[in-house]
Amino acid sequence: MPLHITTLAERPHLRDALSDMPSSWPEFMFHDPMASLFYEVVEEYAEFVLVADDDDEPGRLVAKAMSVPFTRTRDELPDGGWDTAILRAWHTRLTGGEPDTVSALEITVRPDRLGTGLSPVMLAALRDNAARLGFGELLAPVRPNAKHLEPRTPMAEYAARTRPDGLPADPWLRVHVRAGGMIVKVAPRSMTVPGTLAEWREWTGLPFDVSGPVEVPGALAPVHCDVEQDHAVYVEPNVWVRHRLTAPA
């Protein structure tokens, strides 16, 4: 069916549909404390949020794509990745700063539409939207979607792997490079999710009863568990990708 992609600013009535749309994200991903600085006020970034539905189910999202504008405080891409992008966007909005950078945050496809080619379409739409809004590049702290199969492999080693054709071995990194993105560096602490052991048990169904690294389904790196201190912390590495953009004709 024809896909309808617009900004949330164009269809603000779909605000609630953003959180109602099912996803395949593991539960612990919803508990990054930094996330509330964006998702609880997502309407403030409506021009940078894309919603997609089709004629088959008008008004019911099949995909969404989020990005945030912020003022760059230094030239290098931050090691804090996803968390830092949200923090800087929040600070820019709070202080009335003039954004000069835009970062992708999330591209999510409804589980029953996975494998239908929507992810690269939404990435292309994010690129086009950033260019339309006057930005010269789109940054992305990319979460490689097959890295969870090798949680103990260092991200730098994993991200450097290529196929015989020179494209990244990871499928989601490959989509970004095919779209014109360039892998720049690893963001070693892109997302941090702390919690008590009871919370991690609830999120994962795992016992969390032994101190040390715990492999959690869907996690890109082991979760650090400390039984004596009653907490566990997940520090997720991502990969910064830079997309150079061309202004619309």
KEPASE-403919 format. One record per residue: residue in one letter; x, y, z of N, C-alpha, C in turn. Coordinates in steps of 0.001 Angstrom, whole numbers, padded with zeros to 6 digits, always signed. Atoms other than C-alpha are relative to their C-alpha. Layout:
N
aXYZXYZXYZ
...
% end
This chain:
249
m+000845-001188+000000+000000+000000+000000+000890+001252+000000
p-000779-001247-000012+001164+003625-000597+000305+000441+001421
l-000438-000411-001325+003164+004885+002368-000116+001513+000123
h+000139-001428-000249+002344+008288+003850+000942+000386+001133
i-000973-000439-000986+005303+009874+005656-000113+001510+000140
t+000060-001429-000275+004856+013275+007275+000710+000274+001316
t-000492-000350-001322+006241+015175+010214-001166-000041+000985
l+001029-000075-001034+004379+015094+013500-000627+001386+000017
a+000551-001358+000070+003938+018842+013035-001157+000065-000986
e+001072+000007+000994+001789+018129+009985-001208-000795+000468
r+001118+000821-000500-000301+015503+011808+000124-000172+001516
p-000191+000066-001458-000181+016348+015533-000959-000951+000705
h+000945+000932-000619-003192+014121+016201+000586-001411+000149
l-000641+001316-000120-000816+011136+015841+000994-000053+001164
r-000912-000037-001153+001079+012142+019004-000114-001261+000855
d+000169+001188-000850-000415+009308+021066+000363-001285-000728
a-000318+001195+000781+000110+006823+018237+001487-000327+000059
l-001435+000252-000095+003877+007248+018654+000316-001000+001113
s-000274+000899-001132+003872+005585+022069-000827-001271-000053
d+000861+001185+000095+001070+003168+021197+000503-001017-001024
m-000456+000903+001059+002907+001678+018196+000852-001119+000585
p-000823+001115-000497+004233-001816+019014+001410+000054-000583
s-001372+000052+000484+007964-002386+018663+000637-001289+000479
s-000735+001199-000394+010519-005145+019025+001161+000339+000934
w-001068-000373-000915+012790-003201+021422-000097-000814+001285
p+000038+000675-001301+013777-005160+024561-000421+000980+001090
e+000595-000843-001027+012103-003837+027721+001012+000940+000661
f-000955-000847-000717+015280-002521+029349+000333+001274-000757
m-000301-001179+000805+015726-000076+026451-000913+001176+000323
f+000944-001067-000322+012741+001899+027725+000317+000674+001334
h-000283-000496-001345+014455+002714+031027+001295+000805+000089
d-001109-000952-000015+017297+005014+030015-000532+001310+000587
p+000535-001216-000620+016771+008013+032342+000019+001226-000916
m-000109-001162+000881+017837+010439+029620-001162+000084-000991
a+001018+000052+001049+015023+009348+027305-001171+000930+000273
s+001166-000822-000319+012323+011283+029163+000179+001445-000438
l-000242-001365+000445+013995+014568+028169-000435+000208-001442
f+000505-000096+001375+012890+013787+024624-001434-000516-000114
y+001275+000647+000292+009965+011385+024623-001188+000604+000751
e+001114-000585-000739+007895+013141+027294-000422+001357-000552
v+000349-001283+000627+007967+016377+025279+000225-000083-001511
v-000317+000231+001404+008221+014903+021798-000670+001009-000923
e+000689-000972+000836+005695+017407+020459+000822+001285-000186
e-000870-001163+000135+008329+020120+021058+000966-000155-001174
y-000904+000285+001120+010388+018472+018304-000780-000490-001224
a+000920+000582+000989+007439+017833+015985+000521+000073-001433
e-000535-000115+001362+009253+019068+012850+001092-001027-000269
f-001103+000944+000128+011980+016489+013500-000442-001449+000252
v+000566+001330-000238+009673+013509+014124-000843-000396-001198
l+000730+000479+001173+008371+011465+011198-000923-001148+000385
v+000989+001053-000218+005260+009293+011259-000413-000554-001351
a+000340+000650+001272+004289+006778+008589-001170-000950+000186
d+001089+000969+000072+001028+004989+007831-000276-000270-001471
d+000317+000289+001396-000556+003609+004673-001512-000072-000182
d+001429+000022+000312-003923+003333+002935-000707-001180+000632
d+000609+001190-000577-004481-000087+004455-000473+000248+001419
e+000338-000296-001395-004540+001279+008011+000272+001480+000286
p-000259-001423-000212-004782+005080+007945-000090+000364+001473
g-000024-000422-001386-003841+006611+011275+000673-000972+000940
r-000723+000970-000816-002206+003435+012587+001418-000085-000545
l-001369-000117+000488+001545+003847+012379+000593-001348-000366
v-000782+001172+000383+003653+001318+010527+001479+000236+000270
a-001392-000330-000285+006908+003159+011240+000073+001420+000538
k-000247-001350-000499+008320+006204+012987+001493+000241+000003
a-001416-000366+000003+011608+008072+012930+000164+001288+000776
m-000203-001145-000880+012916+010502+015528+001368+000624-000230
s-001270-000709+000008+015602+013147+015395-000127+001226+000887
v+000004-001183-000860+016612+016126+017523+001017+001021-000496
p-000954-001059+000333+018233+019494+016799+000694+000489+001261
f-000699-000562-001149+020880+020940+019082+001144+000884-000469
t-001145-000846+000282+023711+023430+019267+001273-000764+000311
r-001253+000733-000157+027105+021848+018775+000910+000773+000943
t-000867-000680-000955+029393+022659+021704+001474-000225-000295
r-001387+000256+000396+032561+021188+020240-000034-000809-001291
d-000030+000588+001331+033683+019706+016954-000162-001516+000016
e+000006+001456+000049+034147+016067+017882-001370-000565+000360
l+001246+000674-000351+031245+013648+018104+000143-000575+001406
p-000154+000369-001408+030550+012904+021776+000008-001501+000233
d-000017+001404-000390+031401+009569+023342-001343-000413+000600
g+001308+000287-000594+027997+009858+025041-001096-000268-000995
g+000928+000415+001039+026226+009297+021721-001446+000425+000184
w+001454-000190-000063+022446+008926+022053-000378+000859+001193
d+000312-000767-001209+022282+010223+025629+000417+001460-000145
t-000495-001361+000130+024382+013281+024829-000791+000792-001018
a+000825-000691+000996+022350+014129+021721-001294+000503+000635
i+001237-000410-000666+019180+014194+023839+000282+001114+001006
l-000325-001014-001004+020850+016181+026621+000276+001351-000654
r-000317-001268+000663+022198+018799+024219-001242+000598-000662
a+001250-000508+000578+018821+019059+022454-000853+000643+001084
w+000758-000550-001128+017129+019599+025819+000581+001343+000434
h-000650-001238-000428+019688+022259+026796-000230+001113-001019
t+000225-000983+001054+019326+024021+023440-001414+000558+000069
r+001397-000427-000083+015546+024117+023776-000237+000842+001240
l+000218-000691-001270+015660+025231+027417+000606+001398-000005
t-000702-001287-000012+018108+028068+026777-000325+000870-001202
g+000353-000777+001179+016600+029215+023486+001120+000110-001008
g-001118-000013+000941+019727+028351+021535-000439-000255-001432
e+000265+000205+001425+019914+028210+017759+000657-001313-000439
p-000599+001291+000378+020373+024566+016634+000819+000110-001282
d-000805+000065+001212+023134+023930+014122+000314-001441-000391
t-000272+001423+000219+023183+020122+014267-001281-000779+000217
v+001151+000883-000228+020587+017385+013973+000510-001437+000072
s-000400+001397-000180+020958+013814+015190-001226-000892-000072
a+001030+001038-000051+018807+010797+014453+000034-000634+001382
l+000091+000708-001273+017592+009013+017580-000539-001411-000158
e+000708+001285+000050+015372+006162+016508-000696-000150-001345
i+000864+000409+001105+013880+004425+013503-000607-001327+000417
t+000686+001207-000453+011274+001860+014476-001065-000387-001011
v+001015+000561+000901+009170-000360+012240-000875-000942+000809
r+000917+000889-000712+006090-002115+013559+000382-001456-000269
p-000501+001371+000160+006955-005797+014155-000592-000759-001182
d+000599+000740+001109+004481-007112+011582+000405+000550-001366
r-000488-000564+001264+006106-004866+008933+001515-000115-000133
l-001442+000203+000117+009714-005843+009626+000308-000850-001227
g-000396+000758+001174+011522-007143+006575-000674+000441-001284
t+000691-000487+001195+009422-005112+004139+000691+001203-000632
g-000759-001096+000597+012067-002485+003401-000339+001382+000519
l+000394-001306-000518+010641+000287+005569+001156+000745+000666
s-001085-000672-000721+013821+000984+007557+000812+000938-000893
p-000738-000942+000852+015869+002413+004635-000866+001128-000531
v+000911-001064+000442+012800+004347+003486-000093+001084+001069
m+000094-000977-001083+012494+005995+006898+001322+000741+000196
l-001296-000673-000082+016230+006728+006976+000110+001064-001085
a-000029-000975+001095+015965+008419+003579-000908+001188+000320
a+000920-001078-000362+013001+010413+004880+000608+000907+001068
l-000678-000815-001009+015013+011551+007922+001060+000899-000641
r-001008-000791+000710+017828+012675+005648-000667+001158-000743
d+000692-001031+000770+015408+014568+003403-000587+001074+000919
n+000613-000962-000909+013684+016179+006368+001050+000932+000600
a-001067-000840-000551+016950+017395+007897+000488+000997-001044
a-000422-000905+001070+017991+018851+004538-001054+001088-000236
r+001091-000967+000181+014580+020533+004149+000026+001077+001075
l-000047-000937-001115+015059+022152+007547+001286+000822+000032
g-001170-000842+000150+018368+023614+006419+001293-000534+000574
f-001221+000575-000564+020919+021245+007966+000850-000629-001102
g-000910+000525+001016+023983+020176+006025+000409-001433+000213
e-000314+001391-000273+024380+016811+007694-000976-000554+001025
l+000771+000721-001003+022489+014236+009693+000971-000932+000703
l-000821+000904-000796+024381+012528+012505-000889-001113+000535
a+000785+001117-000520+023312+009148+013851+000865-000873+000896
p-000659+000980-000859+024473+007168+016898-000659-001362-000243
v+000662+001203+000515+023672+003879+015194+000168-001181+000963
r+000005+001226-000822+022732+000762+017178+000049-001194-000961
p-000090+001102+000971+024043-002106+014986-000930-001153+000387
n+001103+000887-000409+021154-004536+014852+000362-001478+000110
a-000407+001388-000224+023139-007793+014842+001064-000117+001086
k-001048+000024-001024+025636-006813+017539-000419-000795+001235
h+000454+000728-001186+023462-008406+020238+000353-001485-000059
l-000403+001394+000133+024514-011782+018855+001424-000223+000486
e-001388+000074-000471+028084-010994+019974+000232+001058+001076
p-000091-001067-001000+027757-008989+023189+001398+000224+000561
r-001341-000159-000576+031364-009605+024288+001038+000471-001014
t-000919-000526+001009+032943-008488+021017+000083+001513+000134
p-000113-001460-000068+034330-004933+021301-000666+000659-001199
m+000726-000655+001087+032239-002523+019251+000936+000464-001110
a-000928-000458+001036+035291-001116+017465+000353-001133-000962
e-000300+001158+000840+036167-004595+016216-001215-000379-000853
y+001220+000396+000709+032567-005379+015278-000323+000983-001130
a+000381-001006+000990+031909-002092+013445+000954+000053-001178
a-000999-000055+001071+035098-002433+011384-000133-001146-000999
r+000138+001153+000892+034024-005722+009819-000720+000385-001289
t+000629-000267+001287+033187-005581+006144-000202-001298-000774
r+000224+001119+000915+031878-007917+003483+001004+000096-001153
p-000914-000081+001153+033848-008751+000310-000242+001216-000887
d+000278-001166+000836+032078-005844-001430+000379+001309+000690
g-000448-001197-000699+033478-003425+001168-001036+000642+000904
l+001048-000552-000849+030156-002682+002864+000068-000617+001392
p-000038+000559-001355+029738-003167+006628-000677-001357+000092
a+000592+001315-000194+028994-006695+007773-001344+000104+000730
d+001252-000161-000732+026270-005450+010122-001089+000555-000911
p+001064-000430+000922+022924-005057+008315-000418+001459+000151
w+000489-001368-000184+021882-001732+009882+001085+001024-000326
l-001089-000873+000447+025300-000135+009463+000075+000017-001523
r-000030+000091+001468+025155-001350+005867-001066+000892-000633
v+001067-000872+000504+021832+000452+005327+000454+001454+000041
h-000454-001387-000118+023370+003691+006577+001066+000329-001028
v-001058-000265+000967+026456+003392+004380-000558+000026-001416
r+000625-000013+001323+024368+002539+001324-000764+001297-000246
a+000751-001250+000132+022323+005662+002019+000907+001219-000116
g-000939-001104+000123+025470+007770+001889+000704+000362+001291
g-000632-000290-001274+026557+007667+005527+001440-000460+000058
m-001403+000358-000216+030161+007473+006685+000187-000318+001485
i-000302+000373-001377+031185+005589+009816+001171+000844+000502
v-001002-000929-000505+033153+008025+011975+000745-000572+001201
k-000638+000467-001222+033803+006521+015400-001015-000744+000848
v+000863+000655-000978+032423+004428+018229-000368+001005+001086
a+000448-000731-001185+030361+006112+020935-000061-001034+001128
p-000106+001129-000923+031449+003838+023820-001022-000010+001127
r+001013-000044-001064+028818+005031+026327-001220+000762-000506
s+001086-000700+000677+025972+006004+024048-001294+000003+000800
m+001234+000105-000783+023192+004831+026365+000337-000701+001312
t-000261+000598-001307+023330+004086+030093-001320-000272+000702
v+001239+000408-000664+020569+002147+031850+000354-000602+001359
p-000239+000541-001339+020975+001751+035630-001296-000525+000604
g+001195+000493-000676+018600-000181+037848+000361-000868+001184
t-000190+000959-001084+018195-002182+041007-000068-001407-000587
l+000076+001378+000487+018485-005946+040715-001452-000421-000200
a+001418+000317+000164+014718-006199+041210-000525+000557-001317
e+000440-000586+001265+014179-003854+038276+000531-000800-001191
w-000558+000775+001111+016545-005804+036021-000656-001370-000107
r+000720+001277+000050+014812-009042+036983-001356+000184-000680
e+001304-000279+000612+011492-007488+036018+000133+000259-001494
w-000178-000352+001405+012831-006129+032732+000402-001185-000866
t-000610+001048+000818+014591-009315+031631-000460-001416+000320
g+000341+001359-000417+013260-012305+033565+001209-000819+000412
l-001223+000688-000405+016851-013179+034512+000217+000161+001500
p-000115-000024-001460+017938-013904+038107+000846+001142+000554
f-000901-001035-000502+020712-011301+038474+000371-000273+001462
d-000360+000411-001354+021990-013160+041522+001489-000279+000167
v-001448+000197-000054+025720-013340+040709+000673+001267-000515
s-000722-001199+000434+028061-010353+040507+000871-000306-001214
g-000803+000158+001196+029825-009833+037211-000804+000334-001245
p+000710-000306+001246+028877-009429+033534-001145-000986-000248
v+001176+000817+000292+025430-010707+032578-000406+000248-001449
e+000467-000139+001377+024474-011365+028968-001526+000006-000011
v+001444-000209+000036+020942-010090+028379-000463-000019-001449
p+000496+000015+001379+018953-010898+025223-000313+001405-000507
g+000228-001302+000605+018934-007863+022954+001033+001043+000356
a-001018-000972-000411+021828-006113+024722+001237-000135-000881
l-001184+000008+000860+024878-005137+022677+001287-000278+000761
a-001140+000265-000867+027235-005596+025633-000546-000594+001291
p+000488+000540-001267+027035-007415+028972-000438+001102+000965
v+000440-000881-001073+025199-005769+031849+000885-000273+001212
h-000874+000146-001157+027410-005139+034891-000851-000114+001265
c+000826+000298-001169+025811-006700+037978+000845+000006+001272
d-000654-000024-001312+026819-005978+041591-001038-000391+001042
v+000999+000508-000937+024828-008136+043996+000113+000692+001356
e-000192-000611-001308+026347-006630+047138-000579+001408+000056
q+000488-001378+000043+025425-003101+046072-001442+000098-000537
d+001385+000056+000477+022015-004197+044669-000265+000923-001189
h+000289-000730+001229+022356-002609+041276+000696-000670-001174
a-000621+000437+001248+023167-003403+037678-000046+001173-000967
v-000098-001124+000930+024224-000998+034933+000351-000526-001391
y-000262+000337+001405+024084-001387+031174+000547+001240-000691
v-000596-001087+000771+026395+000822+029114+000109-000475-001444
e+000065+000470+001388+025634+000482+025429+000876+000838-000926
p-000761-000710+001030+028151+001382+022729-000811+000094-001294
n+000591-000173+001326+026862+002764+019436+001093+000415-000974
v-000959-000398+001032+028542+003871+016209-000489+001295-000639
w+000364-001263+000639+028497+007464+015020+000152-000119-001522
v-000006-000052+001467+027592+007765+011344-000395+001411-000422
r+000288-001347+000510+027661+011077+009470-000563-000096-001415
h+000622-000090+001326+025331+011686+006523+000126+001434-000508
r-000039-001304+000644+026271+014647+004333-001269+000161-000821
l+001292-000211+000639+023120+016206+002924+000100+001041-001115
t+000117-000976+001088+022191+018098-000217-001328+000708+000175
a+001237-000774-000162+019645+020889+000082-000957-000317-001128
p+000996+000259+001053+016378+020244-001794+000068+001074-001089
a-000015-000959+001125+016179+021846-005226-001129+000995+000154
% end
